Amino acid sequence: MTNGKPWNIRQAFEQLAETWVFRVAGSIPWNRWYAFTHYVKSSLWVVPFFAVLLYMIMVRTMEPLTEWLGAAGWIDAKSSFLRYSLDGAQVVLEAIITFNISFLVFTFGSLLVAIQVAGGQYTPRIIATTLLRDNAIRFTVAYFIFVMFIALRVRTHLESKFNQLDLFIVAMLGLASVVLFLYLIDYAARMLRPVSIVARLAEGGIKVIDAVYPEKTRRPTTVKLVRHAESPRRVVPHAGMSGNVIAVNIAGLVTEATRVNGLIEIVPQVGDFVAVDEPLFLLYGGAESIGDRILREQIVFGSERTIEQDPTFAFRVLVDIALKALSAAINDPTTAVLAIDQLHRLLRMVGLRHLRDEAITDSHGGLRVVLRTPNWVDFVHLTFREIRHCGASSVQIARRLRAMAENLMQTLPEHRHKELLEEVRLLDSDIDSNFALPEDRALARIADAQGLGGSERKGSPVPVAADEGGQPGR
């Protein structure tokens, strides 16, 4: 208890870590710090490394703890706690060491097989976004390494009168490692199911949509396209290595632009590939005085797109899974329907949000940064077009796409309907082209959330979108 409140060791550790992290991060450029934290979150070896550090701490505390318990008279830690003989202790410890080494070999071997199967069956992009970021796998591997090192430590210090409490602790840890290994087998089998893969991707997409588009949609509003009457005073090209934009420090750019009373236009969107010497920033007004190094430190590049600040990347990976499932080599439309289920979920969430305008202002309302983000048309096209092209000849896909469009028109505001109506019209055209028999065409036009097998839902047909001009609502 401290000041009448219970002492929370986790909260104390987090406060200490935040203090240290902020001190270190303050001296590191934003893009390097972001790249470092991204690497730590997506690396498998980091958590096992901390398990080794935890082992080094524990071996320093086990012996003093045993001596304190013995001095207090709680247990006779030297001889009578478990009454194991020296030979029996050796057998127990060697068995625990062998088990955990085997568990590690099996886990890494299974992970490699899972990566190959998932990359070939679904899409290679789920390796970095799902498999290597899985905390259950990382912490399980760390636990096996921790128990193995503890058992090795106790085994190398066995004497004629050995510490029975140490043996008891290692035995309990070893028993828990067996249980954890059985859990890992069940967990891995469940994780690699198509429904689990697409659900994990959708959860990541929901988080980034919440972060990038926190406001609810409002109507009537239109896309605010920023156009400049003057030419930029300076163009900052990309330097270093070519790559994809994976993150932008908007707050840092707004601060810099406000400081010099200028405007910074970011040429690429998050997710775009930028080659060396291509335009990166267009500077207007006082922003021309900002140094190239300061500007380049506010943007992060990587070898591939990531999900953290890229709201369309989760859509892209789910669409890729659906396309792979619809390919002639795999021909698994049911998996494609599972992917459409999650696309439906994400598209509804996007449709209920205000898709941020290009213009980003400071606290006084002055225009400081221009950053282009996907609009409603982009999300709808990404969700429907490629899947319709590859799957319109499948009754299952045609019915599921129609069910998604009709449901979204029932649940989203009216200003989101135009693009959905257009997708229904195009779907009808593809059905007419792919199905010769009128009975098949009629079957394919039924909206079915299961794809094929759900009960037929009767109702008024969805009207076809009329030609309209203007920008889609944000």
C-alpha positions as CSV (number, residue, x, y, z in Angstrom):
1,M,0.0,0.0,0.0
2,T,1.2,3.5,-0.8
3,N,-0.7,6.6,0.3
4,G,-3.7,4.3,1.0
5,K,-3.7,2.9,-2.5
6,P,-2.7,-0.6,-3.5
7,W,0.8,-0.8,-5.1
8,N,0.5,-1.9,-8.8
9,I,3.8,-3.3,-9.9
10,R,2.7,-3.2,-13.6
11,Q,1.7,0.5,-13.4
12,A,5.0,1.3,-11.7
13,F,7.0,-0.5,-14.4
14,E,5.0,1.3,-17.1
15,Q,5.6,4.7,-15.6
16,L,9.4,3.9,-15.3
17,A,9.5,2.6,-18.9
18,E,7.6,5.7,-20.2
19,T,10.1,8.0,-18.5
20,W,13.1,6.2,-19.9
21,V,11.5,5.9,-23.4
22,F,10.6,9.6,-23.6
23,R,14.1,10.6,-22.6
24,V,15.7,8.4,-25.2
25,A,13.1,9.2,-27.9
26,G,13.6,12.9,-27.4
27,S,17.1,12.7,-28.9
28,I,16.2,10.4,-31.8
29,P,14.6,11.6,-35.1
30,W,10.9,10.7,-35.3
31,N,11.3,8.5,-38.4
32,R,14.1,6.5,-36.8
33,W,12.2,6.1,-33.6
34,Y,9.1,5.0,-35.4
35,A,11.0,2.5,-37.5
36,F,12.7,1.1,-34.4
37,T,9.4,0.6,-32.5
38,H,7.8,-0.9,-35.6
39,Y,10.7,-3.4,-35.9
40,V,10.4,-4.3,-32.2
41,K,6.6,-4.9,-32.5
42,S,7.0,-7.2,-35.6
43,S,10.2,-9.1,-34.6
44,L,9.9,-12.6,-33.1
45,W,13.2,-12.6,-31.2
46,V,12.6,-9.5,-29.0
47,V,10.4,-11.1,-26.4
48,P,12.7,-14.2,-26.0
49,F,15.6,-11.8,-25.6
50,F,13.8,-10.3,-22.6
51,A,13.1,-13.8,-21.3
52,V,16.9,-14.3,-21.1
53,L,17.2,-11.0,-19.1
54,L,14.4,-12.2,-16.8
55,Y,16.3,-15.5,-16.2
56,M,19.5,-13.5,-15.2
57,I,17.4,-11.6,-12.7
58,M,15.7,-14.7,-11.3
59,V,18.9,-16.7,-10.7
60,R,20.1,-13.8,-8.6
61,T,17.0,-14.0,-6.4
62,M,16.4,-17.7,-6.1
63,E,19.3,-18.4,-3.7
64,P,18.6,-15.5,-1.3
65,L,14.9,-16.4,-1.3
66,T,15.8,-19.9,-0.4
67,E,18.1,-18.9,2.4
68,W,15.5,-16.4,3.8
69,L,12.8,-19.1,3.8
70,G,15.1,-21.5,5.5
71,A,16.2,-19.0,8.1
72,A,12.5,-18.1,8.8
73,G,11.8,-21.7,9.5
74,W,9.2,-22.0,6.7
75,I,10.9,-24.9,4.9
76,D,14.1,-26.8,5.1
77,A,15.2,-25.9,1.6
78,K,18.4,-28.0,1.8
79,S,17.1,-31.5,2.4
80,S,13.5,-32.2,3.2
81,F,11.3,-30.1,0.9
82,L,10.8,-32.7,-1.8
83,R,13.2,-35.4,-0.6
84,Y,14.6,-36.0,-4.1
85,S,17.8,-37.9,-4.3
86,L,20.7,-36.5,-6.4
87,D,20.0,-39.1,-9.2
88,G,16.3,-38.3,-9.2
89,A,17.0,-34.6,-9.4
90,Q,19.3,-35.1,-12.4
91,V,16.6,-37.1,-14.2
92,V,14.0,-34.5,-13.6
93,L,16.2,-31.6,-14.7
94,E,17.5,-33.3,-17.8
95,A,13.9,-34.3,-18.8
96,I,12.8,-30.6,-18.5
97,I,15.8,-29.4,-20.5
98,T,15.1,-32.0,-23.2
99,F,11.4,-31.2,-23.3
100,N,11.9,-27.5,-23.8
101,I,14.6,-27.9,-26.5
102,S,12.2,-30.2,-28.3
103,F,9.3,-27.7,-27.9
104,L,11.5,-24.9,-29.3
105,V,12.5,-27.0,-32.3
106,F,8.9,-28.0,-33.0
107,T,7.6,-24.5,-32.6
108,F,10.1,-22.9,-35.0
109,G,9.7,-25.8,-37.5
110,S,5.9,-25.4,-37.3
111,L,6.2,-21.7,-37.7
112,L,8.2,-22.0,-40.9
113,V,5.7,-24.5,-42.3
114,A,2.9,-22.2,-41.3
115,I,4.6,-19.3,-43.1
116,Q,5.0,-21.3,-46.3
117,V,1.4,-22.6,-46.2
118,A,-0.2,-19.3,-45.3
119,G,1.9,-17.4,-47.9
120,G,1.0,-19.8,-50.6
121,Q,-2.6,-20.4,-49.6
122,Y,-3.6,-16.8,-48.7
123,T,-1.1,-14.1,-49.5
124,P,2.5,-13.4,-48.5
125,R,1.4,-10.1,-46.9
126,I,-0.1,-11.8,-43.9
127,I,3.4,-13.0,-42.8
128,A,4.4,-9.6,-41.4
129,T,0.9,-8.4,-40.6
130,T,-0.3,-11.5,-38.7
131,L,2.1,-14.4,-38.0
132,L,5.3,-12.6,-36.9
133,R,3.3,-10.1,-34.7
134,D,1.4,-12.8,-32.8
135,N,2.1,-12.3,-29.1
136,A,1.0,-15.8,-28.1
137,I,3.8,-17.4,-30.3
138,R,6.4,-14.9,-29.1
139,F,5.6,-15.2,-25.4
140,T,5.4,-19.0,-25.7
141,V,8.9,-19.2,-27.3
142,A,10.2,-16.9,-24.6
143,Y,8.8,-19.1,-21.8
144,F,10.4,-22.2,-23.3
145,I,13.8,-20.4,-23.4
146,F,13.3,-19.1,-19.9
147,V,12.5,-22.6,-18.4
148,M,15.4,-24.2,-20.4
149,F,17.9,-21.7,-19.0
150,I,16.6,-22.1,-15.4
151,A,16.8,-25.9,-15.6
152,L,20.3,-25.7,-17.0
153,R,21.4,-23.4,-14.2
154,V,20.0,-25.7,-11.5
155,R,21.5,-28.8,-13.2
156,T,25.0,-27.4,-13.4
157,H,24.9,-26.5,-9.6
158,L,23.8,-29.9,-8.3
159,E,25.7,-31.2,-5.3
160,S,25.3,-33.9,-2.8
161,K,23.1,-31.5,-0.7
162,F,21.3,-29.6,-3.4
163,N,18.6,-26.9,-3.1
164,Q,15.3,-28.7,-3.0
165,L,13.3,-25.5,-3.4
166,D,15.1,-24.7,-6.6
167,L,14.2,-28.1,-7.9
168,F,10.5,-27.7,-7.0
169,I,10.4,-24.3,-8.8
170,V,11.9,-25.8,-11.9
171,A,9.7,-28.8,-11.8
172,M,6.6,-26.6,-11.7
173,L,7.9,-24.4,-14.5
174,G,8.6,-27.6,-16.5
175,L,5.1,-28.9,-15.9
176,A,3.7,-25.6,-17.1
177,S,5.8,-25.7,-20.2
178,V,4.2,-29.0,-21.2
179,V,0.7,-27.6,-20.7
180,L,1.7,-24.5,-22.6
181,F,3.0,-26.6,-25.5
182,L,-0.3,-28.4,-25.8
183,Y,-2.0,-25.1,-25.8
184,L,0.3,-23.8,-28.5
185,I,-0.6,-26.7,-30.8
186,D,-4.3,-26.0,-30.4
187,Y,-3.8,-22.3,-30.8
188,A,-1.7,-22.6,-34.0
189,A,-4.3,-24.9,-35.5
190,R,-7.0,-22.4,-34.8
191,M,-5.0,-19.4,-35.9
192,L,-4.2,-20.8,-39.4
193,R,-7.9,-21.3,-40.2
194,P,-9.1,-18.9,-42.9
195,V,-11.7,-17.4,-40.7
196,S,-9.1,-16.6,-38.0
197,I,-6.7,-15.0,-40.5
198,V,-9.3,-12.7,-42.1
199,A,-10.7,-11.7,-38.7
200,R,-7.2,-10.7,-37.4
201,L,-6.7,-8.6,-40.5
202,A,-10.1,-6.9,-40.0
203,E,-9.2,-6.1,-36.3
204,G,-6.1,-4.4,-37.5
205,G,-8.0,-2.5,-40.1
206,I,-10.6,-1.3,-37.5
207,K,-7.8,0.0,-35.3
208,V,-6.2,2.1,-38.1
209,I,-9.7,3.4,-39.3
210,D,-10.4,4.5,-35.7
211,A,-7.0,6.3,-35.6
212,V,-7.1,7.9,-39.1
213,Y,-10.8,8.7,-39.2
214,P,-12.0,9.4,-35.7
215,E,-15.0,11.6,-36.6
216,K,-18.4,10.4,-37.7
217,T,-19.5,11.3,-41.3
218,R,-21.5,14.4,-41.8
219,R,-23.7,15.5,-44.7
220,P,-23.7,17.5,-46.8
221,T,-20.0,17.8,-47.3
222,T,-17.8,17.3,-50.3
223,V,-14.2,16.5,-50.8
224,K,-12.1,19.6,-50.1
225,L,-9.5,19.6,-52.9
226,V,-6.7,22.0,-52.1
227,R,-5.5,23.9,-55.1
228,H,-2.7,26.4,-55.1
229,A,-2.7,29.6,-57.2
230,E,1.0,29.9,-56.7
231,S,3.8,27.5,-57.6
232,P,5.7,25.9,-54.8
233,R,8.7,27.9,-53.7
234,R,10.8,24.8,-53.1
235,V,10.5,21.1,-53.9
236,V,12.1,18.6,-51.5
237,P,13.0,15.3,-53.3
238,H,13.2,11.9,-51.7
239,A,16.7,10.9,-50.7
240,G,18.2,7.7,-49.5
241,M,16.6,4.4,-50.6
242,S,13.4,3.9,-52.6
243,G,10.5,2.5,-50.7
244,N,6.9,2.7,-49.6
245,V,5.6,5.5,-47.3
246,I,4.5,3.7,-44.2
247,A,4.0,6.6,-41.7
248,V,3.9,10.4,-41.6
249,N,4.3,12.6,-38.5
250,I,1.5,15.0,-39.2
251,A,1.8,16.7,-35.8
252,G,5.5,17.4,-36.4
253,L,4.9,18.8,-39.9
254,V,2.1,21.1,-38.6
255,T,4.3,22.4,-35.8
256,E,7.1,23.2,-38.3
257,A,4.8,24.9,-40.8
258,T,3.2,26.9,-38.0
259,R,6.6,28.0,-36.7
260,V,7.5,29.6,-40.1
261,N,4.0,30.5,-41.1
262,G,4.0,28.3,-44.2
263,L,2.3,25.4,-46.0
264,I,3.7,21.9,-46.5
265,E,2.2,19.7,-49.2
266,I,3.0,16.0,-48.9
267,V,3.1,14.6,-52.5
268,P,2.7,10.8,-51.9
269,Q,-0.1,9.2,-49.9
270,V,0.7,6.7,-47.2
271,G,1.3,3.4,-48.9
272,D,2.7,4.9,-52.2
273,F,6.1,3.8,-53.6
274,V,8.5,6.7,-53.9
275,A,11.7,6.4,-55.9
276,V,14.9,8.4,-55.2
277,D,14.7,12.0,-56.4
278,E,10.9,11.9,-56.8
279,P,9.1,14.9,-55.2
280,L,8.4,14.3,-51.5
281,F,7.3,17.8,-50.2
282,L,6.1,20.9,-51.9
283,L,6.8,24.0,-49.8
284,Y,4.8,27.2,-49.9
285,G,5.3,30.5,-48.1
286,G,7.6,30.5,-45.1
287,A,7.9,26.7,-45.3
288,E,10.7,27.1,-47.8
289,S,13.0,27.9,-44.9
290,I,12.6,24.5,-43.3
291,G,15.6,22.3,-43.8
292,D,15.4,19.2,-45.9
293,R,16.7,17.0,-43.1
294,I,14.0,18.2,-40.7
295,L,11.2,17.4,-43.3
296,R,12.6,14.0,-44.2
297,E,12.7,13.0,-40.5
298,Q,8.9,13.4,-40.4
299,I,8.2,10.5,-42.9
300,V,9.1,6.8,-42.7
301,F,9.8,4.5,-45.6
302,G,9.9,0.7,-45.7
303,S,10.2,-2.1,-48.1
304,E,6.5,-2.9,-48.0
305,R,3.3,-1.3,-46.8
306,T,2.2,-1.7,-43.2
307,I,-1.2,-1.5,-41.6
308,E,-0.4,1.2,-38.9
309,Q,-1.3,4.4,-40.8
310,D,-2.5,2.9,-44.1
311,P,-6.3,2.5,-43.9
312,T,-6.6,0.8,-47.3
313,F,-3.9,-1.9,-46.6
314,A,-6.2,-4.1,-44.6
315,F,-8.7,-3.9,-47.5
316,R,-5.8,-4.7,-49.9
317,V,-4.7,-7.9,-48.0
318,L,-8.3,-9.1,-47.6
319,V,-9.0,-8.6,-51.3
320,D,-5.8,-10.5,-52.2
321,I,-6.9,-13.4,-50.0
322,A,-10.3,-13.4,-51.9
323,L,-8.5,-13.3,-55.3
324,K,-6.2,-16.1,-54.4
325,A,-9.1,-18.2,-53.2
326,L,-10.9,-17.5,-56.5
327,S,-7.9,-18.4,-58.7
328,A,-8.2,-21.5,-60.8
329,A,-5.4,-23.2,-58.9
330,I,-7.2,-23.0,-55.5
331,N,-10.9,-22.5,-56.5
332,D,-12.1,-21.9,-52.9
333,P,-15.0,-19.4,-53.2
334,T,-16.1,-20.1,-49.6
335,T,-12.8,-18.6,-48.3
336,A,-13.4,-15.7,-50.6
337,V,-16.8,-15.2,-48.9
338,L,-15.1,-15.2,-45.5
339,A,-12.9,-12.4,-46.8
340,I,-15.9,-10.5,-48.1
341,D,-17.5,-10.8,-44.7
342,Q,-14.7,-8.9,-43.2
343,L,-14.6,-6.4,-46.1
344,H,-18.2,-5.8,-45.4
345,R,-17.5,-5.1,-41.8
346,L,-14.7,-2.6,-42.6
347,L,-16.5,-0.8,-45.4
348,R,-19.5,-0.2,-43.2
349,M,-17.1,1.3,-40.6
350,V,-15.5,3.5,-43.2
351,G,-18.9,4.6,-44.5
352,L,-19.9,5.8,-41.1
353,R,-16.7,8.0,-40.7
354,H,-15.8,11.4,-42.0
355,L,-13.0,10.6,-44.4
356,R,-10.4,13.3,-43.5
357,D,-10.0,16.2,-45.9
358,E,-6.7,17.0,-47.5
359,A,-6.4,20.2,-45.6
360,I,-4.9,20.0,-42.1
361,T,-5.0,23.2,-40.0
362,D,-3.3,24.4,-36.9
363,S,-5.0,25.4,-33.7
364,H,-6.0,28.8,-35.1
365,G,-7.5,27.3,-38.3
366,G,-4.6,28.2,-40.6
367,L,-3.9,25.8,-43.4
368,R,-0.5,24.1,-42.7
369,V,-0.3,20.7,-44.2
370,V,-1.9,19.0,-47.3
371,L,-2.0,15.2,-47.0
372,R,-4.1,13.2,-49.5
373,T,-6.0,10.2,-48.1
374,P,-8.4,7.7,-49.7
375,N,-12.0,8.8,-50.3
376,W,-15.2,6.8,-50.3
377,V,-14.9,5.9,-54.0
378,D,-11.4,4.5,-53.4
379,F,-12.6,2.2,-50.6
380,V,-15.7,1.0,-52.6
381,H,-13.7,0.3,-55.7
382,L,-11.0,-1.6,-53.7
383,T,-13.7,-3.7,-52.0
384,F,-15.8,-4.6,-55.1
385,R,-14.1,-4.3,-58.4
386,E,-11.3,-6.9,-58.4
387,I,-13.4,-9.5,-56.6
388,R,-16.3,-8.9,-59.0
389,H,-13.9,-9.3,-62.0
390,C,-12.6,-12.6,-60.7
391,G,-15.7,-14.0,-59.1
392,A,-18.7,-12.8,-61.1
393,S,-18.9,-16.2,-62.7
394,S,-19.4,-17.8,-59.3
395,V,-23.0,-17.7,-58.0
396,Q,-21.7,-17.7,-54.5
397,I,-19.6,-14.6,-55.0
398,A,-22.3,-12.7,-56.9
399,R,-24.9,-13.3,-54.2
400,R,-22.5,-12.3,-51.4
401,L,-21.4,-9.1,-53.1
402,R,-25.1,-8.1,-53.7
403,A,-25.9,-8.8,-50.1
404,M,-23.0,-6.6,-49.0
405,A,-24.1,-3.7,-51.2
406,E,-27.8,-3.9,-50.2
407,N,-27.0,-4.2,-46.5
408,L,-24.6,-1.2,-46.7
409,M,-27.3,0.9,-48.4
410,Q,-29.7,0.0,-45.5
411,T,-27.2,0.9,-42.8
412,L,-25.1,3.8,-44.2
413,P,-26.2,7.4,-44.8
414,E,-27.8,8.3,-48.1
415,H,-24.8,10.2,-49.4
416,R,-22.9,6.8,-49.5
417,H,-25.4,5.1,-51.7
418,K,-24.4,6.3,-55.2
419,E,-21.2,4.3,-55.4
420,L,-22.9,1.2,-54.0
421,L,-25.7,1.5,-56.6
422,E,-23.1,1.6,-59.3
423,E,-21.5,-1.6,-58.1
424,V,-24.9,-3.3,-58.1
425,R,-25.4,-2.2,-61.7
426,L,-22.0,-3.5,-62.8
427,L,-22.6,-6.8,-61.0
428,D,-25.9,-7.2,-62.9
429,S,-24.0,-6.6,-66.2
430,D,-21.4,-9.2,-65.3
431,I,-24.1,-11.7,-64.3
432,D,-25.8,-11.2,-67.7
433,S,-22.4,-11.8,-69.4
434,N,-21.4,-14.9,-67.4
435,F,-24.7,-16.9,-67.1
436,A,-26.5,-18.0,-70.2
437,L,-29.5,-19.6,-68.6
438,P,-32.2,-17.3,-67.1
439,E,-32.6,-19.6,-64.1
440,D,-28.9,-19.1,-63.3
441,R,-29.1,-15.4,-63.7
442,A,-32.1,-15.3,-61.4
443,L,-30.3,-17.4,-58.8
444,A,-27.1,-15.2,-59.0
445,R,-29.2,-12.0,-58.4
446,I,-30.5,-13.1,-55.0
447,A,-28.8,-11.3,-52.1
448,D,-27.4,-14.0,-49.8
449,A,-25.1,-13.2,-46.8
450,Q,-23.9,-16.8,-46.9
451,G,-23.1,-16.7,-50.6
452,L,-25.1,-19.8,-51.4
453,G,-27.3,-21.6,-49.0
454,G,-28.9,-18.8,-47.1
455,S,-32.7,-18.4,-47.2
456,E,-33.9,-16.3,-50.2
457,R,-34.8,-12.8,-49.1
458,K,-37.7,-11.3,-51.0
459,G,-38.0,-7.5,-51.3
460,S,-38.0,-4.6,-53.7
461,P,-35.1,-4.7,-56.1
462,V,-32.3,-2.3,-55.6
463,P,-32.6,0.6,-58.1
464,V,-29.8,1.2,-60.6
465,A,-27.7,4.3,-60.0
466,A,-28.4,7.3,-62.3
467,D,-25.5,9.2,-63.8
468,E,-24.6,12.1,-61.5
469,G,-21.8,14.5,-61.4
470,G,-19.8,16.0,-58.6
471,Q,-17.4,14.7,-56.0
472,P,-18.4,11.9,-53.6
473,G,-19.2,12.9,-50.0
474,R,-16.5,12.7,-47.4
